Amino acid sequence: MDGLIRFLASTNGRIVRAVVGIVLIILGWQVVGDTAGWILVIIGLIPLAAGVFDFCLLAPLFGKPFRGEDIRRAG
């Protein structure tokens, strides 16, 4: 699990999270629609924000820092 957290904190991991968030938002807004679509849009905002603002929600669950910069510094 340590490798996953390090990947998510890396530049490529941040890009992947942002892209996944954008895809979820587009799917919710354009494809699904209605209430389920809006729920998907809200869920998509989480990985998008995590990638853009460089934080990892999973890291504290495994004893790692919340901020991506701190995870990268810890190695």
Secondary structure, DSSP 8 states (H G I E B T S, - for coil): -HHHHHHHHSHHHHHHHHHHHHHHHHIIIIII-HHHHHHHHHHHHHHHHHHHHTB-SSGGGGT--SBHHHHHHH-
